[in-house]
């Protein structure tokens, strides 16, 4: 995906975009009734009085204004609930919900349609044919309103709830993982170890790397006849002057001195391929999804909330996600690159497992039910996937056991935990990389 397509997809996910489009459609529908009437020949199929349509449009206008106001209030309440009960990082997933956007867009579009239709009726803009077409369009709008209301009512029963928010985070994380599996190195080749050979290209901003346009980097490589080693991944926090990448001469194509003499325009283009913003996104950053899930569990384990059941639910979802990753990554990393002149580092198993379980093991160390689920899940992961994933699971298992032994106040609880341990699953890890 190019940077332009990514920016477009991000824009289309915003609530105001869909609402604005439906609002324009509402205005266009009222105007289209007049245009359609000009092509109708002969007597109108329906003899509809202005008063009849006026009554319908008045009802739609007044009710949709009230429904829209209520819906915005309910949506704001749901955002607040997700922020306080789950994590603030989950609220973008609520704003991007298609049912929410379609419902609000339908309400606003219907309101504007009725207002424009009423104005046109008052100034006698429609003839008999136009009123007939407007009446039919009004019936369609009423049907759309009813369908939107039914879906909106169903959505309100779960919007902002912790379980629904967790499911949204898991789905977004799974989608990000599948996208990375499809392009394991963002379309480039794997970068086994960092190599500082060549000219560094440094960040000109401070923030999180949100998107890397490897297609644009590949085009620059082809134009300048060099290779690029990317040293950051989406989700990395960079500073002004941080190394984003190193430009290397292609084999047999030049020298290091020629790579160092890279034109300023090429350096600017390389920097432009890295989108840096104030917050992380899940589009190219599966680790962020694991972090957000872990934050939900961390809040649930706080003394103010004291909800170990939510933490146990999150542990199960983390295990499901990492099981998929470990099994799918082995096959994905052997795929052929789309951009062989760009090398990108792989996601490290150790980092993924630490993002998923470190905070839960720390804050849940004193609760035996949480630690039992965590230990059993990590033991299962020590038997799934490549050795790098199993080693990372073993390391997190040892960390969890160490914290549990230091924090479990009841000797019986500690014995229960030790009885659940498979000695073969708690061996020292041998490898941290995938």
Buried (B, 14 or more C-beta within 10 A) or exposed (E): BBBEEBEEEBEEBBBEEBBBBBBEBBBBBBBBBBEBBEEBEEEBEEEBEBEEBBEBBEEBBEBBBEBBEEBEEBBEEBBEBBBEBBBEBBBBBBBBBEBBBBBBBBBBBBBBBBBBBBEBBEEEBBBBBBBBBBBBBBEEBBEBBEEBBEBBEEBBEEBBBBEBBBBBBBEBBBBBBBBBBEBBBBBBBEBEEEEEEBBBBBBBBEBBBBBBBBBBBBBBBEEBEBBBBBBBBBBBEBEEEBBBBBBBBBEEEBEEEBBEEBEEEBBEBBBEBBBBEEEBBBBBBBBBBBBBBBBBBBBBBEEEBEBBEBBBBBBEBBBEBBBBBBEBBBEBBEEEBBBEBBBBBBBBBBBBBBBBBBBBBBBBBBBBBBBBBBBBBBBBBBEBBBEBBBBBBBBBBBBBBEBBEEBBEEEEBBEBBEEBBEEEBBEEBEBBBB
